[in-house]
Amino acid sequence: MQTSIKIRAAEIKDIPDMMRLIRELAEYEKAPDAVTVTEDHFRESGFGKNPVWWSIVAQNDSGETVAFALYFIRYSTWKGQKMYLEDIIVTEKWRGKGIGKMLMDELIQIAKAKGFNGITWQVLDWNEPAIHFYKKYQATFDGGWLNVALDF
């Protein structure tokens, strides 16, 4: 029997599942101790008085959250508003079933509906499955910019 996947806006009740998927991604990226955000902070940042991120989730027929995508608004002084895709995370068991494509297609529709001038994101240079996936969208890869961070 074919399982159907439903894509919908994330709700506050999805936070525990989203955190589980975030930890799974950190394991995949060989950085399990890098996740320091607390569930309370994550919840407040997405569903509090002044949300700074938005998300869509993918659920199977059983109501299990098997993937999500999280984004926020990036502002360019040259181009204006752009969606910044922080993550698309599909749990390992559900990869290769078209769920990432469903999420990406929905994100494109959201970005267009909001009048953003595009979507931008980062991908690790060793993550060949993700790079291959993004190339299917004719995404451009800009090697001219360096990642810079100031952590506190």
matplotlib code that plots the C-alpha trace (Angstrom):
import matplotlib.pyplot as plt

x = [0.0, 1.3, 1.7, 0.6, 2.4, 0.7, 2.5, 1.2, 2.3, 4.1, 2.2, 3.5, 2.6, 5.3, 8.2, 9.2, 9.3, 11.2, 13.8, 14.1, 14.8, 17.3, 19.2, 19.1, 20.5, 23.3, 24.2, 24.3, 26.5, 28.9, 28.2, 25.9, 27.0, 26.6, 22.8, 22.6, 19.2, 16.7, 13.2, 11.8, 13.9, 13.1, 9.3, 9.5, 11.5, 8.9, 5.6, 6.2, 5.2, 7.7, 8.5, 11.7, 11.2, 8.5, 8.2, 6.3, 6.1, 5.6, 3.5, 2.7, -0.7, -0.1, 0.5, 4.2, 6.3, 8.9, 10.4, 10.3, 11.7, 12.4, 13.0, 13.2, 13.4, 16.8, 17.1, 19.5, 20.2, 20.6, 17.7, 15.2, 13.5, 14.5, 13.6, 16.5, 16.1, 17.8, 17.1, 15.2, 15.4, 14.0, 14.3, 16.7, 14.0, 11.9, 14.7, 14.5, 10.7, 10.2, 9.5, 12.3, 10.9, 7.5, 8.9, 11.1, 8.2, 6.0, 8.7, 9.0, 5.2, 5.4, 8.3, 6.4, 3.2, 5.0, 6.7, 10.2, 12.8, 14.1, 15.4, 18.9, 20.6, 23.9, 24.9, 28.0, 30.5, 30.6, 26.8, 26.6, 23.0, 21.8, 24.0, 22.6, 19.0, 19.5, 21.1, 17.7, 16.3, 19.0, 20.2, 23.4, 26.4, 28.4, 31.9, 32.9, 31.5, 33.0, 30.9, 31.6, 30.2, 30.6, 29.4, 28.7]
y = [0.0, 3.4, 5.8, 9.4, 12.4, 15.5, 18.8, 21.5, 24.5, 23.5, 23.9, 24.3, 20.6, 19.7, 21.0, 17.7, 16.0, 18.8, 18.7, 15.0, 15.5, 18.3, 16.0, 13.3, 15.8, 16.7, 13.0, 12.7, 15.8, 14.3, 17.1, 15.5, 17.9, 21.0, 21.3, 23.6, 25.2, 24.2, 23.1, 26.1, 28.6, 26.8, 27.0, 30.7, 31.6, 30.0, 30.4, 33.2, 36.8, 37.7, 34.6, 34.6, 31.4, 29.5, 25.9, 23.3, 19.6, 16.4, 13.7, 10.2, 8.4, 7.5, 11.2, 10.7, 13.7, 12.4, 15.7, 19.4, 22.5, 25.7, 29.1, 32.8, 36.1, 37.3, 40.9, 42.0, 45.7, 45.0, 42.7, 43.0, 40.1, 36.5, 33.3, 31.8, 28.0, 26.9, 23.2, 20.5, 17.5, 14.1, 11.3, 8.6, 5.9, 8.2, 9.6, 8.8, 8.9, 12.4, 14.1, 16.6, 17.5, 18.0, 20.3, 22.2, 22.7, 24.0, 26.4, 27.8, 28.4, 30.1, 32.3, 33.3, 34.0, 36.2, 38.2, 37.1, 37.4, 33.9, 31.4, 31.0, 28.4, 26.6, 23.0, 21.2, 20.6, 16.8, 16.3, 14.9, 13.7, 17.2, 18.8, 16.5, 17.2, 21.0, 20.7, 19.3, 22.8, 24.5, 26.1, 28.1, 27.4, 30.4, 29.6, 33.2, 33.8, 32.5, 31.6, 33.9, 33.6, 35.2, 33.0, 34.0]
z = [0.0, -1.0, 1.9, 1.4, 2.7, 3.9, 3.9, 6.3, 8.3, 11.5, 14.7, 18.3, 18.9, 16.3, 18.3, 20.0, 16.6, 15.0, 17.7, 17.2, 13.5, 14.3, 16.5, 13.8, 11.3, 13.7, 14.0, 10.2, 9.9, 12.5, 15.0, 17.6, 20.4, 18.2, 18.9, 21.9, 21.3, 24.0, 23.2, 25.1, 23.1, 19.8, 20.6, 21.6, 18.5, 16.2, 18.1, 20.6, 20.5, 17.8, 15.7, 13.7, 11.8, 10.0, 9.1, 7.1, 8.2, 6.3, 8.0, 6.9, 7.1, 10.7, 11.7, 12.2, 11.3, 8.9, 7.7, 8.0, 6.4, 8.4, 6.9, 7.8, 6.0, 4.8, 3.7, 1.0, 0.6, -3.1, -3.7, -0.9, 0.9, 0.2, 1.9, 3.8, 4.0, 7.2, 6.8, 5.0, 7.2, 6.2, 8.6, 7.3, 6.9, 4.6, 2.4, -1.3, -1.4, -2.9, 0.4, 0.1, -3.3, -1.9, 0.8, -1.7, -4.1, -1.3, -0.1, -3.6, -3.7, -0.2, -1.3, -4.5, -2.6, -0.1, -2.9, -2.0, -4.8, -4.3, -1.8, -0.5, 1.6, 2.4, 1.9, 3.2, 0.4, 1.3, 1.3, -2.2, -1.9, -1.0, -3.7, -6.3, -5.1, -5.3, -8.8, -10.0, -9.3, -11.3, -8.1, -8.5, -6.2, -5.2, -4.2, -4.0, -0.5, 2.7, 5.8, 8.7, 12.2, 15.5, 18.3, 21.9]

ax = plt.figure().add_subplot(projection="3d")
ax.plot(x, y, z, "-o")
ax.set_aspect("equal")
plt.show()
